Amino acid sequence: MFGKLNASIIKEIENIIGKENIIEEKEKLVDYSHDEFSLTDIQHEPEIVITPTSSIKISEIMKIASKEKIPVTTRGGGTGLCGGCVPAYGGIVLSTEKMKNIVEIDEENLMVTLEAGVTLKEFYSEIKKKKLFFPPHPGEESATIGGIISTNAGGARAVKYGTIRNFVRGIEIVLASGKIIKAGGKIIKDSTGYSLVNLFTGSEGTLGIITQATFSVLPEPDSFITLLVPFLNIVDALNTVPLILKSSIKPLAIEFISRKIVSIAEQHCGKNWPSLPGEIFLMIILEGMKQEIEKHCEIVAEKCLEKGAIDVFIAQLMEKQEEILHVRSMVYEALKPVTVEILDVSLPPGKMVEHILFVEEISKKYNVWLPTYGHAGDGNLHTHIMKITPDGSLVNNWKDTFKEIRKDIIADAIHRGGKISGEHGIGLVKKEYLEMCLGADYVELLKAIKKTFDPFFILNPGKIFDPT
Ligand SMILES: Cc1cc2nc3c(=O)[nH]c(=O)nc-3n(C[C@H](O)[C@H](O)[C@H](O)COP(=O)(O)OP(=O)(O)OC[C@H]3O[C@@H](n4cnc5c(N)ncnc54)[C@H](O)[C@@H]3O)c2cc1C
């Protein structure tokens, strides 16, 4: 179905990007065979890795790849959690690691244009110098601009402003044919034909290669306040969330997490969460003008206490807030050694409690610990399927049971009107559930779109669905 690279094709590529932008050494290829998904059995090495430095060069390479039917898998920071940048069919990994220009910070229009390989960390730090703010915060700052657009990444700060999709205004893309297309621009409103910006957001490298993007940014907020609110149980904690949202206050983030998970994260990073009673915490972040958010903070605290909160801890010092966030951001790393997989189902927010109670039942049924935490303000939950039981012993047959557990949880989310991925994407590991979630007609339409953009299935084959 696919062509194979040979010395003469590699020479053609070398003539375009130079030897210094081709990696062929076996010991280096292994670094490009995986992302952050825990299981090693999905790893696959590419035949070569290329690190082009411009759209024009990518365009020339895509013309060759199209002619020779060579698979091309684009890789950003490799921080994905579903095998999205794994070159499942070998071929070329196109790494954007050398495309790091911040093209323009346009303060008049509040728009920033960047190359695809700029990391989130670099983006935040550059705009901070101009007192600008990019609200979305997918948890891993070594993710790249191309990666966060391609997965429509979310993170904790999506409650008030939404996911990456709400901020992408324009993109430059290289198609499988090598054509370079610019979609959108430095504009807020756009009803000019189908939106390729929206189509490419969340397309997981299967429709084209994003080489540049323009994002909306906001002025830096005057102040932040973080509230930590302990509850005795998950039901009280999550039932508080609609009450906060109905009070017309929109926090930047509303997260929930259990004491047990917090303790593991504390041990992992050596930092302490404030000492509070309770079993479940809501972490609520408010942002805006100081006086206004202080008033909002009082209202939120009242609503929480009304619903059974046993305390309200208010962090106003930035250092304290960062410490709390740091512990929260270490959760994935802390659980990783005994994690088989992290799920990211997205539910109608009102269905979260029922779904979590279902997950607790599944945990009992299989005697597997299924720690669940996440984005309480928008219904996006993270359940880790673990290799250990709730009391910490190793599950000997985890390789046999984890797919059953995954299927049960995914099926329950769909049954409650949810989707199988709220932010990580489908990648390699969730494609078998796509039709269960979207229906056959919908998937057929997606495949027709894929064929229009990539008739030979060479762009990131094996992701979202299998090549046909
Ligand atoms: C500790 C940790 C915390 C995380 N927290 C969050 C979180 O809170 N929210 C969240 O949404 N995600 C989170 N993630 C997942 C991950 O960071 C995101 O999925 C991120 O968007 C991936 O970006 P990347 O540059 O690493 O992409 P990669 O992993 O390299 O690739 C991801 C997908 O994007 C495609 N791609 C990459 N660049 C391009 C491009 N230029 N053009 C076309 N396609 C491209 C790839 O082919 C692949 O399909 C977390 C991951 C970790 C390890």
The ligand as an SDF file (V2000), in Angstrom:
LIG
                    3D

 53 58  0  0  0  0  0  0  0  0999 V2000
    2.1070   15.6990   31.7080 C   0  0  0  0  0  0  0  0  0  0  0  0
    1.1620   15.9490   30.5660 C   0  0  0  0  0  0  0  0  0  0  0  0
    0.0760   16.7620   30.7590 C   0  0  0  0  0  0  0  0  0  0  0  0
   -0.8030   16.9960   29.7080 C   0  0  0  0  0  0  0  0  0  0  0  0
   -1.8680   17.8050   29.9180 N   0  0  0  0  0  0  0  0  0  0  0  0
   -2.7200   18.0660   28.9110 C   0  0  0  0  0  0  0  0  0  0  0  0
   -3.8460   18.9000   29.1180 C   0  0  0  0  0  0  0  0  0  0  0  0
   -4.0590   19.3980   30.2130 O   0  0  0  0  0  0  0  0  0  0  0  0
   -4.6690   19.1310   28.0690 N   0  0  0  0  0  0  0  0  0  0  0  0
   -4.4460   18.5890   26.8380 C   0  0  0  0  0  0  0  0  0  0  0  0
   -5.2210   18.8430   25.9210 O   0  0  0  0  0  0  0  0  0  0  0  0
   -3.3910   17.7790   26.6120 N   0  0  0  0  0  0  0  0  0  0  0  0
   -2.5360   17.5040   27.6180 C   0  0  0  0  0  0  0  0  0  0  0  0
   -1.4670   16.6790   27.3990 N   0  0  0  0  0  0  0  0  0  0  0  0
   -1.2880   16.0380   26.0850 C   0  0  0  0  0  0  0  0  0  0  0  0
   -0.3700   16.7870   25.0850 C   0  0  0  0  0  0  0  0  0  0  0  0
    0.4910   17.6950   25.7310 O   0  0  0  0  0  0  0  0  0  0  0  0
   -1.2340   17.4910   24.0420 C   0  0  0  0  0  0  0  0  0  0  0  0
   -1.9330   16.5130   23.2920 O   0  0  0  0  0  0  0  0  0  0  0  0
   -0.4530   18.3740   23.0670 C   0  0  0  0  0  0  0  0  0  0  0  0
   -1.3770   19.1110   22.3160 O   0  0  0  0  0  0  0  0  0  0  0  0
    0.4640   17.6180   22.1360 C   0  0  0  0  0  0  0  0  0  0  0  0
    1.3390   18.5440   21.5180 O   0  0  0  0  0  0  0  0  0  0  0  0
    2.7400   18.0510   20.9000 P   0  0  0  0  0  0  0  0  0  0  0  0
    3.4050   19.2080   20.2530 O   0  0  0  0  0  0  0  0  0  0  0  0
    3.5290   17.3470   21.9240 O   0  0  0  0  0  0  0  0  0  0  0  0
    2.2030   17.0680   19.7960 O   0  0  0  0  0  0  0  0  0  0  0  0
    2.6760   15.5920   19.4160 P   0  0  0  0  0  0  0  0  0  0  0  0
    2.5050   14.6700   20.5550 O   0  0  0  0  0  0  0  0  0  0  0  0
    4.0160   15.6660   18.7940 O   0  0  0  0  0  0  0  0  0  0  0  0
    1.5940   15.2570   18.2980 O   0  0  0  0  0  0  0  0  0  0  0  0
    0.2280   15.2030   18.5990 C   0  0  0  0  0  0  0  0  0  0  0  0
   -0.5810   15.1090   17.3080 C   0  0  0  0  0  0  0  0  0  0  0  0
   -0.4660   16.3380   16.5850 O   0  0  0  0  0  0  0  0  0  0  0  0
    0.0620   16.1060   15.2780 C   0  0  0  0  0  0  0  0  0  0  0  0
    0.9260   17.2510   14.9570 N   0  0  0  0  0  0  0  0  0  0  0  0
    1.9110   17.7850   15.7150 C   0  0  0  0  0  0  0  0  0  0  0  0
    2.4160   18.8680   15.1030 N   0  0  0  0  0  0  0  0  0  0  0  0
    1.7350   19.0220   13.9540 C   0  0  0  0  0  0  0  0  0  0  0  0
    1.8020   19.9580   12.8800 C   0  0  0  0  0  0  0  0  0  0  0  0
    2.6790   20.9640   12.8710 N   0  0  0  0  0  0  0  0  0  0  0  0
    0.9500   19.8040   11.8360 N   0  0  0  0  0  0  0  0  0  0  0  0
    0.0600   18.7810   11.8060 C   0  0  0  0  0  0  0  0  0  0  0  0
   -0.0380   17.8650   12.7910 N   0  0  0  0  0  0  0  0  0  0  0  0
    0.7870   17.9840   13.8460 C   0  0  0  0  0  0  0  0  0  0  0  0
    0.7950   14.7860   15.3770 C   0  0  0  0  0  0  0  0  0  0  0  0
    0.8920   14.1510   14.1120 O   0  0  0  0  0  0  0  0  0  0  0  0
   -0.0850   14.0340   16.3550 C   0  0  0  0  0  0  0  0  0  0  0  0
   -1.1960   13.4930   15.6860 O   0  0  0  0  0  0  0  0  0  0  0  0
   -0.5680   16.4110   28.4400 C   0  0  0  0  0  0  0  0  0  0  0  0
    0.5460   15.5930   28.2500 C   0  0  0  0  0  0  0  0  0  0  0  0
    1.4040   15.3440   29.3000 C   0  0  0  0  0  0  0  0  0  0  0  0
    2.5850   14.4720   29.0590 C   0  0  0  0  0  0  0  0  0  0  0  0
  1  2  1  0
  2  3  1  0
  2 52  2  0
  3  4  2  0
  4  5  1  0
  4 50  1  0
  5  6  2  0
  6  7  1  0
  6 13  1  0
  7  8  2  0
  7  9  1  0
  9 10  1  0
 10 11  2  0
 10 12  1  0
 12 13  2  0
 13 14  1  0
 14 15  1  0
 14 50  1  0
 15 16  1  0
 16 17  1  0
 16 18  1  0
 18 19  1  0
 18 20  1  0
 20 21  1  0
 20 22  1  0
 22 23  1  0
 23 24  1  0
 24 25  2  0
 24 26  1  0
 24 27  1  0
 27 28  1  0
 28 29  2  0
 28 30  1  0
 28 31  1  0
 31 32  1  0
 32 33  1  0
 33 34  1  0
 33 48  1  0
 34 35  1  0
 35 36  1  0
 35 46  1  0
 36 37  1  0
 36 45  1  0
 37 38  2  0
 38 39  1  0
 39 40  1  0
 39 45  2  0
 40 41  1  0
 40 42  2  0
 42 43  1  0
 43 44  2  0
 44 45  1  0
 46 47  1  0
 46 48  1  0
 48 49  1  0
 50 51  2  0
 51 52  1  0
 52 53  1  0
M  END
$$$$
